[in-house]
């Protein structure tokens, strides 16, 4: 192959001017900062109402050479473990069935977050002007590409080794079917990449990563191990080794704007909006996946939340910034209520619409029910009795023709979807911090579950126009929608989602769903 | 200074269960963030990290900072301490018997709550507000 003139020129230049090999990486990092930008002419496609300082530092002082070496060691260790020891130990098939189903959601939805974080950190690279700050964001951009691959690999690995691969095999095409998808897009996509650049950094780095990756990516590994899954800790603990730099990036975003008068004016509102946006989805969804998607429990979700979100993030990140005017999020009290109850509210709805899932769910067992009542006093009277009724009506058995969604209709428990978060809620059954409020705008009705989302919508209604699943499928019969959106296994008739995880239990088919004659209805129509 | 008991994984309200936990959790005074001068570090278990935890953090650093708590959480070590935790990779290299830089350490540092940074071959996580109250330093070129 011919060597280009440019390659020849570069080779000649390096021969004359050899790059130093004995200089420490952090000395190189310092030297690199001299290659600076002309700040006066610095233009960004992604502006912010804040002024980001030009002298913001990078806490980990990374250069490309050490970054690449470090990340390659992480990958060698992770893939080495997966492809050698864990495969020989048949680790993918030793996972408790309920947990294997949970990982269909966790790995696939996290993949979407990582994918959007690529764009978010690239956007921040463009917005910032301090070279070290740019360097930190650039490293993150590359990390997020790695994480996207890692999450995809978890699904791929389980698809090969888990006893029921349906859902792991085709999560990308079927994940849009159920109501959990659009809420996930709100936190993991819109929250990270839409609007003011600094607001996106607060969503992604200061709240999403510094606050919620600890339960989502660290604590999840304890639940995984307890449920026989050593695949997830191998991958997720490796992902999180990059997250600490992302948390530092978020903190340095705040450092960069700390002395801008705009921070005093806007930062607390942006922080509260970001906190509520992220918690509104993560709090119930993670709690539901951990507690209802596991056989063996580690600790009540509310304790995990209290430790990582309230005590650590609230005290060590937000509390310490108090003297710079950063306040405790005004929505914290409602978030705490959600951390106690909202995941129980959500599972009730998630189980009711189980046919729209790309994963299997299971009713709480007697052992689970005792655990829930011991840790959430009042659980049985509010939720446990409903599950007993559903079980007695044969909700797990296709021959019963009973889908719990019908129970909501029979008992006039209307289900709405919050316009801002896209999280479903049932006002007459909720114990979390949700209550119904409805607005009309441009001839269209919008339901809201809380004052925090309502406030965000009132200030920017055009931002939250996402059509919810009830509007999208209104008037259509459930089995038609499932078939259209690939919610079936390779035989073309058996649903991927099932209302049980037992190997002996009968599997529901499209015909079973059709017999139930469930038709989607928009409660606001 | 906090005691080991204050900083443990199940300290304070976390030691309570059922209604006792709920009563404390929903108390009005617990509905706002409270400033904390602690830091949390999560270290992924590995050949090197297990050695660093045993030989440096337990045997040496804990004597300097008795508030340090280290707990085994399955796949990772969970650490919490008042003020700061430091790991000197020059010393780690000596006891591991092989070159071990700050970037080798970062391969297995899984998560942080607090301001973490590197300076030369030392990793620090601190409750100080680096970049605001305290300037982040560069190594001498």
Interface residues (C-beta under 8 A of the other chain):
Chain A: X24 X25 X26 X27 X29 X30 X31 X56 X57 X59 X60 X61 X62 X66 X67 X69 X70 X73 X74 X77 X210 X213 X214 X217 X218 X221 X222 X225 X226 X233 X234 X237 X238 X240 X241 X243 X244 X247 X248 X251 X252 X255 X258 X300 X302 X303 X306 X307 X308 X310 X311 X312 X313 X314 X315 X316 X317 X318 X319 X320 X321 X322 X324 X328 X329 X332 X333 X336 X337 X340 X374 X375 X376 X377
Chain B: X9 X13 X14 X17 X18 X19 X21 X22 X25 X26 X30 X31 X32 X33 X34 X35 X36 X37 X38 X39 X40 X42 X44 X46 X73 X74 X75 X76 X101 X103 X104 X106 X107 X108 X109 X110 X111 X112 X113 X114 X115 X116 X117 X118 X119 X120 X127 X129 X130 X131 X132 X136 X138 X139 X140 X141
